[in-house]
């Protein structure tokens, strides 16, 4: 009798152990994988150029929209920049689409922009996320770039504000001036 109780107890422990090791995919896992897949797709696109992060923590992808011929800022400089930053909730869907229930879905999430008033913002090159800072340190005054930043060079695992952790960020950046 003791032996069967012991066997039953061991079987229950094994069942608990196996269910606790279940690797069910969570929302964050799916979000992370989808964002990494989108960044990898851009990284494989020959229209974009790879630039290694100044910190050595990865790379960004850039596409030049317009070329300038001014100076390039240093890490310690302040700059004036026009920009729009965004990400998508579902990378495989267009910016706006109609779902299967007829609802219009705004998929492209603009989280910060100067386009509302077209006034350049001034900030320190070293006062922004690693990927944005890396782009600025390779731009010349007058350049306008589309910049793709992987989550590790953006807001990381935790995100910030409305930006979820593991988000691939996209910026359209125009370097207007170096002010200090």
C-alpha positions, 0 to 999 in steps of 0.5 A: 500500500505504501509503495502505491501511495509513493508511486502516486505521489511521484507521478503527481510531482512529475505532472506538476514539474512538466506543467510548470515547464510548459513553454507557452508563448506569451503576448510579450514573446510574440510581440518580441519575435514579430518586432525582431522579424520585422527588423531582420526583414529591413536588415536584409533589404538592400535599400537600407544601410547598416550602421553599427551602434556607437556603444557596440550593442548592435546596429541600426538600419538607415535609408537616406531620403535627402542628403545634406552637406553640413557638419556631423555632430559629436556625442556631446553636441546639441542638435536641432532635429525634425522627426517622427517616431512610430511603430506598428501593432501588427507589422504584416498589416498596412498602416490603416486597414479594415478588420474582419468585423468592418472596424477601421484599424489604425495600425501605425502608432506615431508616438512622437513628432515635430510635424504638428508644428514643424518646429525643430526640437533641440536636445543633446545627442547623448540624451536620446536612445542609443539607436537615435544617437547613433544615427545623429552621429553619422548624419550631416546637417541637412540629411533626412533619413529613415532610421530603423532601431531594434528594441535593444537600441531603443526602449529595451525590454521595458519600453516607455510610456505607450511604447511597449517593451521589445518594440522596433522603432522607426524614425524619419529624422532630419538634422537641421542644425548643430547648436553646441 
